[in-house]
Amino acid sequence: MEEVNALFHGFAVVLTPFNLMLMMIGIVLGVIIGVLPGLGGANGVAILLPLTFTMPPTSAIIMLSCIYWGALFGGAITSVLFNIPGEPWSVATTFDGYPMAQQGRAGEALTGAFTSSFIGALVAVVMITFLAPLVAKFALQFGPPEFFSVYLLTFCSFIGMGKGSPFKTLAAMMLGFALAAVGMDTVTGQLRLIFGFTDLMRGFDFLIAVIGLFGIGEILLTMEEGLSFTGKTATINPKVVLETWKKLPQYWLTSLRSCLIGCWMGITPGGATPASFMSYGIAKRMSRDGDKFGSGQLEGVVAPETAAHAAGTSALLPMLALGIPGSPTAAVLLGGLLIWGLQPGPLLFVEQKDFVWGLIASMYLGNIAGLIIVLTCVPLFAAILRVPFSIIAPIIIVICAIGAYTVHSAMLDIWYMLMFGVVGYVFKKLDYPLAPLVLALVLGDRAEDSFRQSMLMAQGDMAIFFSNRLVGSITALALVLLFWPLISMAIAKLRGV
């Protein structure tokens, strides 16, 4: 009941005219960002984060989170109508969504995608409502060793559970740690890695790095690919919506399974993209019509969309309760909290109740508003893709430059942004993941501080990370995940023998 009362208080915080206006603006901007290939949830939130600096933190997080919900919805529009995934996690939606559009069933595919997205996000928000306070209460017992072991677990889980090469993930993470170390040492006050350049004393600002890595990097890649947009048109009328809603209950088991997969992959740093592919693959294997998947099955749209939204939303649980992001977008939002002077983690639930419960309440209202907006305005959003990319790309680059400049009002930050843009482009071309680099850039300082505090407490004895059951079990799990690629290879060889 305590959580329910707090949630109602959160609704009272959100239901002010100003916050409701920001919610609607955020959703519309988010859908536009989701529709435009080359952008995405993390990119959009990073580019538009400077707009929120003058807002109260609660209003700012409501707008940014609604941009995220809108981007989650928007990715499905291009996947179904144009066979162009607006988001990485929308790739699996194209497998059956685009064939449905070619068969003249675009309205049915989009209604199924939006409704499934809403259900997946709703389940994840309910889980956050009741689990986040419990996790936060548990985390209040944490000291520096426990926090370092949790950071270590987060870093190691990206290496052990990532879908790409563990060596590439590790290399990206090491670069992030190196960039996080530039500037002034927070413990001793000494300067590090500035090589005589006084401009490097304040280090590399997280927000400028993210705008460059995601925004400029994606634009450079998209310009190289030379996107040209051609696709189907669609209108969604009430009759199509009602007919599709009548069909959806027969896929309740697929939706439930996809919600569970999505929530698990969101809380662990798997992310929405692997969740959508995993859910699609399992649905194809377990469905009676599995052999027809890829030819225009509604179930093939329901599975990946439900899982992607459940994963994208549940990634905010570890960010709120522990201060550890479960996705690149959550990492960007975490950076926003730090900029606004808020300390993410368990104390947030004690010291900033209005903020936390206002955010959770906005998740409920944002998803409802998002579903209504996308169901009624699909033709308008799809029309954006008729604008030549040669016009859209310069506009996005200008917005990125304005965002980077407003952080410190320094021209140098725009050059940093362009430098990070080239790094992001090279990473994408060489298939190196950006999420571990962003994670290390955000959490590198905090992990280092926790480690050094632990070493001071233990007088340099590393055994402090195994000094009690809690910290010992987390550290042991982190080490297992770190070496999991080698362990799985050894198991595979033994089975082969």
C-alpha positions in Angstrom: 0.0 0.0 0.0 2.9 2.3 0.7 4.0 2.1 -3.0 0.4 2.7 -4.2 0.0 5.8 -2.0 3.4 7.1 -3.3 2.3 6.4 -6.9 -0.9 8.5 -6.4 1.3 11.3 -5.0 3.4 10.9 -8.2 0.3 11.3 -10.4 -0.5 14.6 -8.5 3.0 15.8 -9.3 2.7 14.9 -13.0 -0.9 16.1 -13.6 0.0 19.8 -13.8 -0.6 21.7 -17.1 3.1 22.4 -17.5 4.1 18.7 -17.0 1.3 17.4 -19.2 2.4 19.8 -22.0 6.0 18.6 -21.7 4.8 15.0 -21.8 2.9 15.5 -25.1 5.8 17.5 -26.6 8.2 14.7 -25.5 6.1 11.9 -27.1 5.8 13.8 -30.4 9.5 14.6 -30.5 10.2 10.9 -29.6 8.1 9.5 -32.3 9.8 11.8 -34.9 13.2 10.7 -33.6 12.1 7.0 -33.8 10.8 7.5 -37.3 14.1 9.0 -38.6 16.7 6.3 -39.3 20.1 7.5 -38.0 18.6 8.7 -34.7 17.1 6.7 -31.8 16.1 6.9 -28.2 19.6 7.3 -26.8 20.5 9.8 -29.5 17.4 11.9 -29.2 17.6 12.1 -25.4 21.3 13.0 -25.6 20.7 15.7 -28.3 17.7 17.3 -26.5 19.1 17.0 -22.9 20.5 20.6 -23.0 16.9 21.9 -23.5 16.1 20.7 -20.0 18.8 22.5 -18.1 16.6 25.4 -17.0 13.6 23.1 -16.1 12.9 21.6 -12.6 14.4 18.1 -12.5 11.0 16.4 -12.3 9.7 18.2 -15.4 13.0 17.6 -17.2 12.9 13.8 -16.6 9.2 13.6 -17.6 10.0 15.2 -20.9 13.1 13.1 -21.6 11.4 9.8 -20.6 8.5 10.6 -22.9 11.0 11.2 -25.7 12.2 7.7 -25.0 8.6 6.2 -25.0 7.9 8.0 -28.3 11.1 6.7 -29.9 10.1 3.2 -28.9 6.8 3.6 -30.6 8.2 5.4 -33.6 10.6 2.7 -34.6 7.7 0.4 -35.6 6.3 2.8 -38.1 9.3 2.7 -40.4 9.8 -1.0 -39.9 6.3 -1.8 -41.1 5.8 0.8 -43.8 9.3 1.2 -45.3 11.2 -1.9 -44.2 13.7 0.5 -42.5 14.2 -0.2 -38.8 13.9 3.2 -37.1 15.6 1.6 -34.1 18.0 -1.4 -33.8 15.4 -3.3 -31.8 12.8 -2.8 -34.6 14.8 -5.0 -37.0 12.8 -8.1 -35.9 9.5 -6.3 -36.5 10.4 -5.9 -40.2 10.4 -9.7 -40.7 6.6 -9.9 -40.5 5.5 -6.3 -40.3 6.6 -5.3 -43.8 5.1 -8.4 -45.5 1.8 -7.5 -43.8 2.1 -3.9 -45.2 2.7 -5.3 -48.7 -0.5 -7.4 -48.3 -2.5 -4.3 -47.6 -2.6 -5.1 -43.8 -0.4 -2.1 -42.7 -3.1 -0.8 -40.3 -3.4 -4.2 -38.6 0.4 -4.6 -38.3 0.8 -1.1 -36.8 -2.1 -1.5 -34.4 -0.7 -4.9 -33.3 2.8 -3.4 -32.9 1.6 -0.3 -30.9 -0.7 -2.3 -28.6 2.0 -4.9 -27.9 4.5 -2.2 -27.2 2.0 -0.6 -24.8 1.4 -3.9 -23.0 5.2 -4.7 -22.7 5.9 -1.2 -21.3 3.0 -1.4 -18.9 4.1 -4.7 -17.4 7.6 -3.3 -17.0 6.3 -0.1 -15.3 4.2 -2.2 -12.8 7.3 -4.2 -12.0 9.3 -1.0 -11.5 6.6 0.4 -9.2 6.7 -2.5 -6.8 10.3 -3.7 -7.1 12.3 -0.5 -7.3 11.6 0.6 -3.7 12.4 -2.9 -2.4 15.7 -2.9 -4.3 16.5 0.6 -3.1 15.8 -0.4 0.6 18.1 -3.4 0.2 20.8 -1.2 -1.4 20.7 1.3 1.5 22.9 -1.3 3.4 25.6 -0.9 0.8 29.0 0.6 1.5 31.9 1.4 -0.8 32.9 -2.3 -1.3 29.3 -3.3 -2.2 28.9 -0.4 -4.6 32.2 -1.3 -6.3 31.2 -4.9 -6.6 27.9 -3.9 -8.2 29.8 -1.6 -10.7 32.1 -4.5 -11.4 29.1 -6.8 -12.0 27.7 -4.3 -14.5 30.9 -4.0 -16.4 31.5 -7.7 -16.4 28.0 -8.5 -17.5 28.5 -6.4 -20.6 31.5 -8.5 -21.4 30.0 -11.9 -20.5 26.5 -11.4 -21.8 27.1 -9.1 -24.8 26.2 -10.5 -28.2 29.4 -9.2 -29.9 33.1 -10.0 -29.4 34.0 -9.8 -25.7 37.4 -8.4 -26.7 35.8 -5.6 -28.7 33.5 -4.9 -25.7 36.5 -4.8 -23.4 38.5 -2.5 -25.7 35.5 -0.1 -25.9 35.2 -0.1 -22.1 38.9 0.5 -21.6 38.7 3.6 -23.9 35.7 4.8 -21.8 37.7 4.4 -18.6 40.6 6.3 -20.1 38.4 9.2 -21.1 36.7 9.2 -17.7 40.2 9.6 -16.0 41.1 12.8 -18.0 41.1 15.9 -15.8 41.3 16.3 -12.0 41.5 13.4 -9.7 38.5 13.6 -7.4 40.5 12.0 -4.4 43.9 13.7 -4.5 43.1 16.8 -6.6 46.0 16.1 -9.0 45.7 16.5 -12.8 45.7 13.4 -15.0 46.2 12.8 -18.7 46.0 16.5 -19.7 49.4 16.5 -21.5 49.9 20.2 -20.8 46.5 21.3 -22.3 44.7 23.4 -19.8 41.4 22.9 -21.7 41.5 19.2 -20.7 41.5 20.1 -16.9 37.7 19.7 -16.7 37.9 16.4 -18.6 35.5 15.2 -21.4 31.9 16.1 -20.6 29.7 13.0 -20.8 26.9 14.8 -22.6 29.2 16.2 -25.4 30.7 12.7 -25.9 27.2 11.1 -26.1 25.9 13.7 -28.6 29.0 13.1 -30.8 29.1 9.3 -30.5 25.4 8.7 -31.1 24.1 11.8 -33.0 27.0 12.7 -35.3 28.3 9.1 -35.6 24.9 7.8 -36.8 24.5 10.7 -39.3 27.9 10.1 -40.9 27.0 6.4 -41.3 23.6 7.2 -42.7 25.0 9.7 -45.1 27.5 7.1 -46.4 24.7 4.6 -46.9 22.7 7.2 -48.9 19.2 6.4 -47.6 16.3 6.8 -50.0 12.9 6.3 -48.6 10.2 4.4 -50.5 7.4 2.5 -48.8 3.7 1.9 -48.2 1.1 4.3 -47.0 -1.2 3.5 -44.1 -4.2 4.9 -42.2 -5.5 3.4 -39.0 -9.3 3.7 -38.6 -11.3 2.6 -35.6 -12.6 -0.5 -37.4 -9.1 -1.9 -38.1 -8.1 -1.1 -34.5 -11.1 -3.0 -33.0 -10.6 -6.0 -35.4 -6.9 -6.2 -34.5 -7.7 -5.9 -30.7 -10.1 -8.9 -31.1 -7.3 -11.0 -32.6 -4.6 -10.1 -30.0 -6.0 -12.1 -27.0 -5.2 -15.4 -28.8 -1.5 -14.5 -28.6 -1.6 -13.9 -24.8 1.0 -16.6 -24.1 3.4 -15.1 -26.6 2.9 -11.6 -25.0 3.5 -13.0 -21.5 6.6 -14.8 -22.6 7.9 -11.8 -24.4 7.2 -9.6 -21.3 9.3 -11.9 -19.1 12.1 -12.0 -21.7 12.1 -8.3 -22.1 12.0 -7.5 -18.3 14.9 -9.9 -17.7 17.0 -8.5 -20.6 16.3 -4.9 -19.5 17.3 -5.4 -15.8 20.5 -7.3 -16.9 22.3 -5.2 -19.5 21.1 -7.3 -22.4 19.1 -4.5 -23.9 16.0 -4.2 -26.1 17.7 -5.4 -29.4 18.7 -8.9 -28.2 15.4 -9.2 -26.3 13.4 -8.6 -29.5 15.4 -11.1 -31.5 15.2 -13.7 -28.7 11.5 -13.3 -28.3 10.9 -13.5 -32.1 13.0 -16.7 -32.3 11.3 -18.4 -29.3 7.8 -17.4 -30.7 8.7 -18.8 -34.1 9.9 -22.1 -32.5 6.8 -22.5 -30.2 4.0 -21.2 -32.4 1.6 -23.4 -34.3 2.2 -21.2 -37.3 6.0 -21.0 -36.8 6.8 -22.1 -40.4 4.7 -19.2 -41.7 6.8 -16.6 -39.8 8.3 -14.1 -42.2 5.3 -14.1 -44.5 3.1 -11.7 -42.6 2.1 -13.2 -39.3 0.6 -10.8 -36.6 2.3 -13.0 -33.9 5.7 -12.2 -35.5 5.0 -8.5 -34.8 3.6 -9.0 -31.3 6.6 -10.9 -30.0 9.5 -8.5 -30.8 7.6 -5.3 -30.0 6.4 -6.6 -26.6 9.9 -7.7 -25.6 11.6 -4.5 -26.9 9.3 -2.2 -24.9 9.5 -4.4 -21.8 13.3 -4.3 -22.0 13.6 -0.6 -22.8 11.4 0.3 -19.8 12.7 -2.1 -17.2 16.3 -0.9 -17.9 15.3 2.1 -15.8 14.9 -0.1 -12.7 18.6 -0.6 -11.9 19.2 3.1 -12.8 16.7 4.4 -10.3 17.3 1.9 -7.5 21.1 1.3 -7.8 22.4 4.2 -10.0 23.4 1.7 -12.7 22.0 2.0 -16.2 20.7 -1.0 -18.0 20.8 0.5 -21.5 22.5 3.3 -23.4 19.4 5.5 -23.0 19.3 4.8 -19.3 23.0 5.8 -19.2 22.1 9.2 -20.9 19.3 9.7 -18.4 21.7 8.9 -15.5 24.1 11.6 -16.8 21.1 14.0 -16.8 20.4 13.2 -13.1 24.0 14.0 -12.3 23.9 17.3 -14.2 20.7 18.3 -12.3 22.5 17.7 -9.0 20.6 14.4 -8.1 22.5 11.3 -6.9 21.0 8.2 -8.6 20.7 5.2 -6.3 18.9 4.1 -3.2 19.0 7.5 -1.4 16.9 9.0 -4.3 13.8 7.2 -3.0 14.4 8.7 0.5 15.5 12.3 -0.5 13.7 12.9 -3.8 10.3 11.1 -3.5 8.5 13.7 -5.7 11.1 13.1 -8.4 11.1 9.3 -8.4 7.3 8.8 -8.1 6.6 11.6 -10.6 8.8 9.8 -13.1 7.1 6.4 -12.4 3.7 8.1 -12.8 4.8 9.7 -16.0 5.7 6.2 -17.3 2.0 5.1 -17.0 0.6 8.3 -18.5 3.3 8.6 -21.1 2.6 5.1 -22.5 -1.2 5.8 -22.6 -0.7 9.1 -24.3 1.9 7.6 -26.7 -0.5 4.8 -27.8 -3.3 7.3 -28.5 -1.0 9.7 -30.4 0.6 7.0 -32.7 -2.7 5.4 -33.4 -4.2 8.7 -34.6 -1.2 10.3 -36.3 0.6 7.5 -38.2 0.1 9.2 -41.7 1.7 12.5 -40.4 4.7 10.7 -38.9 5.2 8.5 -42.0 5.1 11.6 -44.2 8.4 12.8 -42.5 10.2 10.1 -44.5 9.1 11.9 -47.7 11.5 14.7 -46.8 14.9 14.1 -48.5 17.6 13.0 -46.1 19.9 15.7 -47.5 17.6 18.2 -45.8 17.1 16.3 -42.5 20.8 15.5 -41.9 22.1 19.1 -41.7 19.2 20.1 -39.4 20.1 17.2 -37.0 23.8 18.2 -37.1 22.9 21.9 -36.3 20.7 20.7 -33.3 23.7 18.5 -32.1 26.1 21.5 -32.3 23.7 23.8 -30.4 23.2 21.1 -27.7 27.0 20.6 -27.3 27.6 24.4 -27.2 25.0 25.1 -24.5 26.7 22.7 -22.0 29.6 25.1 -21.2 29.0 27.8 -23.8 32.4 26.9 -25.3 33.3 26.5 -29.0 35.8 23.8 -28.1 33.0 21.5 -27.1 31.7 21.5 -30.7 35.2 20.3 -31.8 35.0 17.6 -29.1 31.6 16.6 -30.3 32.9 16.3 -33.9 35.9 14.2 -32.7 33.5 11.9 -30.8 31.3 11.7 -33.9 34.3 10.4 -35.9 35.0 7.9 -33.1 31.4 6.8 -33.1 31.5 6.4 -36.9 34.7 4.3 -36.8 33.3 2.1 -34.0 30.2 1.4 -36.0 32.2 0.6 -39.1 34.5 -1.8 -37.2 31.5 -3.3 -35.3 32.7 -2.1 -31.9 29.8 -1.5 -29.4 29.2 2.0 -28.1 27.2 1.1 -25.0 30.2 -0.2 -23.0 32.2 3.0 -23.8 29.3 5.2 -22.7 28.8 3.1 -19.5 32.5 3.4 -18.6 32.5 7.1 -19.3 29.5 7.6 -17.0 30.4 5.2 -14.2 34.2 5.2 -14.4 34.8 7.9 -11.9 32.2 6.5 -9.4 33.6 3.0 -9.7 37.1 4.3 -9.1 36.0 6.3 -6.1 34.3 3.3 -4.6 37.4 1.2 -5.2 39.8 3.7 -3.6 37.5 4.2 -0.6 37.4 0.4 -0.2 41.2 0.2 -0.4 41.5 2.9 2.3 39.1 1.1 4.6 41.0 -2.2 4.1 44.5 -0.7 4.0 45.0 -2.1 0.5 43.7 -5.6 1.2 41.7 -6.9 -1.8 40.0 -9.4 0.4 37.5 -6.7 1.4 35.6 -7.6 -1.7 34.9 -11.0 -0.2 34.6 -9.8 3.4 30.9 -10.7 3.8 28.2 -12.8 2.0 26.7 -9.9 0.1 29.8 -8.3 -1.4 31.5 -11.8 -1.9 28.6 -13.2 -3.8 28.3 -10.1 -6.1 32.1 -10.1 -6.8 32.1 -13.8 -7.5 29.2 -13.5 -9.9 31.0 -10.6 -11.6 34.2 -12.7 -12.1 32.1 -15.6 -13.5 30.5 -13.2 -16.0 33.9 -11.7 -16.9 35.3 -15.1 -17.8 32.0 -16.5 -19.1 33.1 -16.5 -22.8 36.1 -18.7 -21.9 34.0 -20.9 -19.6 31.4 -21.4 -22.3 34.2 -22.3 -24.8 35.6 -24.8 -22.4 32.2 -26.4 -21.8 31.6 -26.6 -25.6 35.0 -28.3 -26.1 34.3 -30.8 -23.3 30.9 -31.6 -24.9 32.6 -32.0 -28.2 35.1 -34.5 -26.7 
